[in-house]
Amino acid sequence: MPQTHVSCLANSKPRVLLKQKGGELVIIVLWADYKTPAIPRTPRRRDGRDSSRLSRFQFAKRSMLPPIPVLADYGISPTHGFLPDVLPLTRLPDPYYNKWEAVVANLQALILSKRLRGVVDRLPVLSTIGLEHDAEWRRAYMLLCFMAHGYIWGGDSPSERLPPSISIPLLKVSEHLEVPPVATYAAVCLWNFKPLFMDENIDNLENLASLTTFTGAIDESWFYLVSVAMEARGAPIIPLMLTAIAAARENDAAAVTRCLHTFAERLDDLTTLLQRMHESCDPHIFYHRIRPFLAGSKNMAEAGLPNGVLYEDGSGSETYRQYAGGSNAQSSLIQFFDIVLGIEHRPTGEKKPSRNDDDREGRAPPPKHNFIMEMRRYMPGPHARFLNDVQVVANIRDFVERNQDDRPLCIAYDACLSMLRHLRDKHIAIVTRYIVVPSREVRARSRSPEATRRRLNLATASRQQPQGIAYDARGAAAEQEAAAGKKGGNLKGTGGTALISFLKQARDETGEPAVEEWTKRFMSRVVKTEGQGDFFAGKPDEGAGLQVQAPTEEVELPGLAGTWTMDEDVGGICNY
């Protein structure tokens, strides 16, 4: 029986292919106009350079590129994003953990009556063996974090030691979930919400409620829920931009453009949600009542925690640990935006590095010990790994730069940069109103004759605070310096102008990759921001006219990629 074979008469036109099919000899003639598949060529760049060599190289190495991350491998939902796909539990099902549930159910009353520490000290050390599903582990983590921060900050002065009833199970739960044993963004936002109506979307603020708060105030719930709604509204961007990365690998500019259009529209939605913060969160209540409970234990010597907080691990040994407080910088979603758009942040004063376009995709950037990477340590482990893996395959910026003659593509990319920059503008306004203005008011009051006479120390100050809230000794230090006539140090972190410079640099860096010249000019404009008291409603109040500008003194600003230290009365949502 004849064997099936294929032969090609090379170097001749027409080409003849001989095939044995079903016992018959089939002759296939390929005429001279037949063309073999060609490696795709990209248009010339606007600067006249031919980028076809780059395209051929990428085409040849396409099979060697790392795979695009699959969301399910990281516990990320295509509909809920970094929020859990299974809604957070409202209670642990095992009655063994009823004592934890009882404490947190009465957390506000116990803090107000200053009895929380006594109750927690009498709690037994519960095992984590009864926790089964991920939702139960997340619920346990949230309960323990709220108890821990209530214990530390809910007395007349901060407690530098966590009792074993909290520290031992918290360390075990944190290890299981790959998160630090501290109240992170995941604890207070991602895993701390419930929908009011199951048939409605969770990106609707009117359909959300917080499971637990320190104060019981609507302001605190609203502060958390704005972030939850933004996470839910931004969730579809994650699979969308992974699709865009795949389309860029296939040189499908039309598909990438469509993805960028949708991305820009969603960013606009997120900005609208962020601007709703003022509706139910009062700046005064946030700064003085909510913010202290979110503080961490790192760089908190002035607050009474020079060494951090002492954790017992169950083996009989105790170790001081220092962690940053809860911060929206720990949101994986915002870092994802920067990564997929190719936005690069650097320390202040560092020059913009030259880009090597020849072989960027497929190689991770060199690791840096900076602010961005530090905040990833406070994200759930799978989420942080997802960001690292996306950073390896991100190619949208490179793809746009190689196709600069495709105006719809470039305009769509620049629109995303513009929308993200606008979001950061609004965030600066929020920080000004909720952090900078109140901190200036505290400093102004500290210079009054009455404050000079008091010379408050930590203990006396705490008794004059609203009951149940530990006094922020950083404010006391500022008052003492003012009373003594000392020149205060520059505010850093969330406490003042250094933070504004930090956020403004992040905003400006967002516009740097813009392709269109008009977009570059538009986003490089210098706009003077007036941090007026109630600028959302157009009503002036105390602190109106605050100039949000860089300090006039020479200040070392580490920038978004730097490591922030704390000075004077800083801390809170972004304290580090």
C-alpha positions in Angstrom: 0.0 0.0 0.0 1.5 3.3 -1.0 2.5 5.6 1.9 1.1 9.1 2.2 3.7 11.7 1.6 4.1 15.3 0.8 6.8 16.7 -1.4 7.5 20.3 -2.5 9.4 21.2 -5.7 11.3 24.1 -4.2 12.9 27.0 -6.1 10.4 26.6 -8.9 7.2 28.4 -10.0 4.6 27.2 -10.0 5.0 25.0 -7.0 3.6 21.5 -7.1 2.5 19.5 -4.1 1.9 15.8 -4.4 -0.4 14.1 -1.9 -1.7 10.6 -1.5 -5.3 10.8 -0.4 -7.8 7.9 -0.3 -5.7 5.8 -2.7 -5.6 8.5 -5.3 -2.7 10.8 -6.2 -3.7 14.5 -5.8 -1.6 17.1 -7.5 -1.9 20.7 -6.0 -0.4 23.5 -8.1 0.5 26.8 -6.3 0.9 29.5 -8.9 3.4 32.2 -8.9 1.1 34.8 -7.3 0.8 32.6 -4.2 2.3 34.3 -1.2 3.4 32.7 2.0 2.2 34.3 5.3 4.3 37.3 6.0 5.5 38.6 9.3 3.3 41.6 10.2 4.9 45.0 9.7 4.0 48.0 11.7 3.8 51.5 10.2 6.6 53.9 10.4 6.8 55.9 13.6 6.2 59.6 13.4 9.9 60.3 13.9 10.5 58.4 10.6 12.0 55.3 12.2 11.0 52.0 10.7 9.8 49.7 13.5 9.5 46.6 11.3 12.7 45.1 12.8 11.1 45.3 16.2 7.9 43.7 15.0 9.8 40.8 13.4 11.7 40.2 16.6 8.6 40.2 18.6 6.9 37.9 16.1 9.8 35.5 16.3 9.8 35.4 20.1 6.0 35.4 20.6 6.0 31.7 21.6 8.7 32.5 24.2 6.7 35.2 25.9 5.4 34.4 29.4 1.7 33.5 29.5 -0.9 36.2 30.3 -2.1 35.7 33.9 -5.3 33.8 34.4 -7.5 35.5 37.1 -8.7 32.3 38.7 -5.1 31.4 39.5 -4.9 34.4 41.8 -8.4 34.2 43.4 -9.5 37.3 41.4 -13.0 37.5 40.0 -13.7 38.8 36.5 -16.9 40.5 37.9 -15.8 41.5 41.4 -12.1 42.0 40.8 -10.1 42.1 44.0 -13.3 41.9 46.1 -14.0 38.3 47.0 -16.1 36.4 44.6 -18.0 34.9 47.5 -19.5 37.7 49.6 -17.9 38.3 53.1 -19.5 36.3 55.8 -21.6 38.2 58.4 -20.8 35.7 61.1 -18.5 32.7 61.5 -20.6 29.5 61.3 -18.8 27.6 64.0 -20.1 28.5 67.6 -16.6 28.0 68.8 -15.8 31.5 67.6 -18.8 33.2 69.3 -16.6 35.0 71.7 -14.8 36.8 68.9 -18.2 37.6 67.3 -19.6 38.9 70.6 -16.6 41.3 71.2 -16.8 42.8 67.7 -20.6 43.0 67.8 -20.2 45.3 70.8 -16.9 46.9 69.7 -18.2 50.5 69.7 -19.7 50.2 73.2 -16.6 48.6 74.6 -14.4 51.3 73.2 -16.6 54.0 74.4 -16.8 52.6 77.9 -13.0 51.8 77.8 -13.7 48.2 78.8 -12.4 46.6 75.6 -9.0 45.8 76.9 -10.3 44.1 80.0 -12.7 42.0 78.0 -10.0 41.0 75.4 -7.5 40.2 78.2 -10.0 37.6 79.6 -10.6 35.9 76.2 -9.1 32.4 75.7 -6.7 31.8 72.9 -8.8 30.2 70.3 -7.4 27.8 67.7 -7.8 28.3 64.0 -8.5 24.7 63.3 -12.2 25.3 63.0 -11.7 27.7 60.0 -12.4 25.9 56.7 -13.2 27.9 53.7 -11.4 31.1 52.6 -14.4 33.2 53.5 -14.1 32.0 57.1 -10.4 32.8 57.2 -11.1 36.3 55.8 -13.9 36.8 58.4 -11.6 35.8 61.2 -8.9 38.1 59.9 -11.3 41.0 59.8 -12.6 40.3 63.4 -9.1 40.0 64.8 -7.8 43.2 63.1 -10.6 45.3 64.4 -10.1 43.9 67.9 -6.4 44.5 67.7 -6.6 48.1 66.6 -9.4 48.8 69.1 -7.2 47.3 71.8 -4.1 49.4 70.8 -5.8 52.7 70.2 -9.0 52.5 72.3 -7.6 53.6 75.7 -6.1 56.6 77.3 -2.8 55.8 75.8 -1.7 53.3 73.1 -1.0 49.8 74.1 2.4 48.5 73.0 1.4 44.9 73.5 -1.3 42.7 72.0 -2.6 40.0 74.4 -2.1 36.4 73.3 -5.9 36.0 72.7 -5.5 38.3 69.7 -1.8 38.0 68.6 -1.6 34.2 68.4 -4.6 33.6 66.2 -4.0 36.8 64.2 -0.5 35.6 63.3 -1.8 32.2 62.2 -4.7 33.7 60.1 -2.4 36.3 58.6 0.1 33.6 57.5 -2.7 31.6 55.9 -4.1 34.5 54.0 -0.6 36.0 53.2 -1.3 39.4 54.7 0.4 41.2 57.6 -1.2 40.9 61.1 -2.5 44.5 61.0 -5.7 46.3 59.8 -4.9 46.5 56.1 -7.1 47.8 53.3 -8.3 44.3 52.8 -9.5 44.0 56.4 -11.4 47.3 56.5 -12.6 47.5 52.9 -12.3 44.4 50.7 -13.6 41.9 53.3 -15.8 44.2 55.3 -19.0 44.8 53.4 -22.4 43.4 52.5 -25.0 44.3 49.9 -28.4 45.4 51.3 -30.2 43.8 48.4 -28.8 40.7 46.8 -30.4 41.4 43.4 -28.6 44.8 43.1 -25.1 45.5 42.0 -22.4 46.0 44.6 -20.9 49.0 42.7 -23.9 51.0 43.9 -23.1 52.9 47.1 -26.8 52.9 48.1 -26.7 49.1 48.2 -23.7 48.7 50.5 -23.2 48.5 54.2 -20.1 47.9 56.4 -20.0 44.8 58.5 -17.9 46.4 61.3 -16.6 49.8 62.3 -14.7 51.2 65.3 -17.0 54.1 66.0 -20.4 53.1 64.7 -20.5 56.4 62.8 -22.0 56.6 59.3 -18.9 58.6 58.4 -16.7 55.6 59.0 -18.9 53.2 57.0 -19.1 55.6 54.1 -15.3 56.1 54.1 -14.8 52.3 53.6 -17.8 51.8 51.3 -16.6 54.5 48.7 -13.5 52.3 48.2 -15.6 49.1 48.0 -17.8 50.7 45.3 -14.8 51.8 43.4 -13.3 48.3 43.5 -16.5 46.9 42.2 -17.0 49.5 39.5 -13.4 49.0 38.4 -13.4 45.2 38.5 -14.3 44.7 34.8 -11.2 46.7 33.8 -9.0 43.8 34.9 -10.1 41.2 32.4 -10.6 43.9 29.8 -7.0 45.0 29.9 -5.7 41.5 30.0 -7.6 41.1 26.7 -5.9 44.3 25.5 -2.5 42.8 26.3 -3.4 39.7 24.3 -4.6 41.8 21.4 -1.4 43.8 21.4 0.6 40.6 21.1 -1.5 39.8 18.0 -1.0 43.3 16.6 -4.7 44.0 16.7 -4.8 47.7 17.1 -8.6 47.9 16.7 -9.2 45.6 19.7 -6.7 47.5 21.8 -8.4 50.7 21.0 -11.8 49.4 22.0 -10.5 48.2 25.3 -8.9 51.6 26.0 -12.1 53.3 25.2 -14.0 51.3 27.8 -11.1 51.7 30.3 -11.3 55.5 30.0 -15.1 55.4 30.6 -14.7 53.3 33.7 -12.0 55.6 35.1 -14.5 58.5 34.7 -17.0 56.4 36.7 -14.4 55.9 39.5 -13.8 59.6 39.7 -17.5 60.3 40.1 -17.6 57.8 43.0 -14.6 59.3 44.7 -16.2 62.7 44.6 -19.1 61.4 46.6 -16.9 61.0 49.7 -18.1 64.3 51.1 -21.8 63.2 51.0 -21.7 61.2 54.3 -18.1 61.5 55.6 -17.4 64.7 57.6 -13.7 65.7 57.5 -13.7 66.6 61.2 -15.1 63.3 62.3 -12.8 61.4 60.0 -9.6 63.2 61.1 -10.3 63.2 64.9 -12.4 60.1 65.4 -11.8 57.6 62.7 -8.3 58.2 61.5 -6.6 57.4 64.9 -7.8 53.8 64.8 -6.3 53.2 61.3 -2.8 54.1 62.5 -0.1 51.5 62.3 2.9 50.8 64.5 5.7 51.9 62.1 7.5 55.2 62.8 5.1 55.8 65.7 7.5 56.8 68.4 5.8 60.2 69.0 2.5 58.4 69.5 3.9 56.2 72.2 5.0 53.2 70.2 8.8 53.7 69.8 9.4 50.0 69.2 6.1 49.1 67.5 3.7 46.5 69.0 4.7 43.4 70.9 3.2 40.2 69.5 3.3 36.8 71.2 3.5 33.9 68.7 2.3 31.1 70.8 5.7 29.6 71.4 6.4 31.7 74.5 8.4 34.3 72.7 7.4 37.9 72.1 8.6 40.1 69.3 8.1 43.8 68.5 6.7 44.3 65.1 6.2 47.4 63.1 3.6 47.8 60.4 2.1 50.6 58.3 -1.5 51.5 58.9 -4.4 51.0 56.7 -4.1 52.9 53.4 -5.8 53.2 50.1 -2.3 52.8 48.6 -2.8 49.1 49.4 -5.5 48.9 46.7 -4.3 46.4 44.0 -6.7 48.0 41.6 -4.9 51.4 41.4 -1.5 49.8 41.0 -3.0 47.6 38.2 -4.0 50.8 36.3 -0.4 52.1 36.5 1.1 48.8 35.4 -1.1 48.1 32.4 -0.7 51.7 31.1 3.0 51.6 31.6 3.1 54.5 34.1 6.4 54.6 35.9 6.9 56.3 39.3 10.3 57.3 40.6 11.8 59.1 43.6 11.7 62.8 43.6 14.7 64.3 41.8 15.5 61.2 39.8 15.6 61.9 36.1 13.2 60.2 33.8 15.1 57.0 32.6 15.6 56.3 28.9 13.4 53.5 27.6 14.7 50.5 25.7 12.0 49.6 23.3 13.7 46.6 21.8 12.9 44.0 24.4 10.7 45.2 27.2 7.8 42.8 27.3 8.6 39.5 28.9 11.2 40.8 31.3 10.3 42.0 34.8 11.8 45.4 35.8 14.6 45.3 38.4 13.2 44.9 41.9 13.2 48.1 44.0 12.6 48.6 47.7 10.3 51.5 47.3 6.9 52.7 48.4 5.0 50.8 45.7 6.6 47.5 46.5 6.2 48.2 50.2 2.5 48.6 49.8 2.3 45.3 47.9 3.4 43.6 51.1 0.1 44.7 52.6 -2.0 43.2 49.9 -3.3 39.7 49.9 -0.4 37.5 48.6 -2.2 36.3 45.5 -3.1 39.8 44.5 0.5 41.0 44.9 1.7 38.1 42.8 -0.8 39.0 40.2 0.5 42.5 39.9 4.1 41.2 39.7 3.1 38.9 36.9 1.1 41.5 35.0 4.1 43.8 35.2 6.1 41.2 33.2 3.6 41.0 30.3 2.3 44.6 30.2 2.8 45.9 26.7 0.2 48.5 26.0 2.5 51.5 26.2 5.1 49.9 24.0 2.4 48.9 21.5 1.0 52.4 21.3 4.5 53.9 20.9 5.2 51.5 18.0 1.9 52.5 16.3 2.0 56.2 16.6 0.5 56.7 13.2 -2.7 55.0 14.4 -4.4 58.1 15.8 -7.5 56.4 17.2 -5.2 54.1 19.2 -3.1 57.0 20.5 -6.1 59.1 21.4 -7.7 56.3 23.3 -4.5 55.6 25.2 -4.0 59.3 26.1 -7.7 59.4 27.2 -6.9 56.7 29.8 -3.9 58.7 31.0 -6.0 61.8 31.2 -8.8 60.1 33.1 -6.4 58.5 35.6 -4.7 61.9 36.1 -8.1 63.5 36.7 -8.8 60.8 39.3 -5.6 61.6 41.1 -6.5 65.3 41.0 -9.7 64.6 42.8 -7.8 62.4 45.3 -5.5 65.4 46.1 -8.6 67.5 46.8 -9.9 64.8 49.1 -6.6 64.6 51.0 -6.5 68.3 51.3 -10.0 68.5 52.8 -9.7 65.5 55.1 -6.1 65.6 56.1 -4.3 68.8 55.4 -6.9 71.4 56.4 -7.7 69.6 59.8 -4.0 69.3 60.6 -3.5 73.0 60.0 -6.4 73.7 62.2 -4.9 71.6 65.0 -1.6 73.5 64.6 -3.4 76.8 64.7 -5.2 76.0 67.9 -2.0 74.7 69.5 -0.5 78.2 69.2 -3.3 79.8 71.3 -2.5 81.1 74.8 -4.7 78.4 76.3 -2.7 75.6 74.6 0.5 77.3 75.7 -0.6 77.2 79.3 -1.7 73.5 79.2 1.6 72.1 77.9 -0.3 68.9 77.3 1.3 65.5 77.7 0.0 62.3 76.4 -2.0 61.2 79.4 -3.7 64.6 80.1 -4.4 65.1 76.4 -6.1 61.7 76.1 -8.6 62.6 78.9 -9.7 65.6 76.9 -10.3 63.7 73.8 -13.7 62.2 72.9 -14.2 59.3 75.3 -12.7 56.0 74.2 -10.3 57.3 71.7 -6.5 57.2 72.3 -5.0 60.6 71.9 -2.7 61.1 68.9 0.5 62.1 70.6 1.8 63.4 67.3 -0.6 66.3 67.8 0.7 66.8 71.3 4.2 67.0 70.1 3.2 69.7 67.6 1.4 71.6 70.3 4.4 71.4 72.7 6.7 72.6 69.9 4.4 75.5 69.2 4.0 76.4 72.8 7.8 76.4 73.3 8.2 78.6 70.2 10.0 76.0 68.3 9.9 75.9 64.5 7.9 72.9 63.5 9.3 70.4 61.2 7.9 69.9 57.7 4.8 67.8 57.5 5.3 64.5 55.8 3.0 61.6 55.1 -0.7 62.4 55.2 -0.2 65.4 57.6 0.7 68.2 55.2 2.3 69.7 52.2 4.9 67.1 51.7 2.1 64.6 51.1 0.6 67.0 48.6 3.9 67.2 46.7 4.1 63.4 46.8 0.6 63.0 45.3 1.2 65.8 42.8 4.2 64.0 41.5 2.2 60.8 41.1 -0.4 62.7 39.2 2.2 64.4 36.9 4.0 61.1 36.3 0.6 59.7 35.1 0.7 62.0 32.1 4.3 61.4 31.1 3.6 58.5 28.7 1.2 60.6 26.6 1.7 60.2 22.8 -0.2 63.1 21.3 1.6 66.4 21.6 -1.6 68.3 22.5 -2.3 65.8 25.3 1.2 66.3 26.6 0.7 70.1 26.7 -2.7 69.8 28.3 -1.5 67.5 31.1 1.6 69.4 31.8 -0.3 72.5 32.8 0.4 73.9 36.3 -2.9 74.4 38.1 -3.0 76.1 41.5 -5.1 74.2 43.9 -7.0 76.0 46.5 -7.6 73.7 49.5 -10.7 75.5 50.7 -12.6 74.2 53.6 -15.7 73.0 51.9 -14.8 73.3 48.2 -17.1 70.5 47.2 -20.1 72.6 48.3 -18.5 75.9 47.5 -18.8 77.0 51.2 -15.7 78.6 52.9 -14.9 77.6 56.4 -11.9 77.4 58.7 -8.8 76.8 56.8 -10.1 78.4 53.6 -7.5 79.7 51.2 -4.9 77.0 52.0 -2.3 77.0 49.3 -1.5 73.5 48.3 2.0 73.9 47.1 5.4 72.5 47.8 7.1 73.7 51.0 9.2 76.9 50.6 11.9 75.3 52.7 14.3 72.7 51.3 12.6 69.4 52.0 13.8 66.0 50.9 10.7 64.4 49.2 11.1 60.7 48.4 8.2 60.7 45.9 5.9 57.8 45.1 8.7 55.3 44.8 10.4 56.4 48.0 10.0 55.5 51.7 8.1 58.0 53.7 8.9 58.9 57.3 6.6 60.5 59.8 6.9 63.9 61.3 4.6 65.9 63.6 0.9 65.1 63.3 0.9 62.8 60.3 -0.7 59.4 59.9 -4.1 58.0 59.1 -5.3 56.6 55.8 -1.9 56.8 54.1 0.4 56.9 57.1 3.6 54.9 56.5 
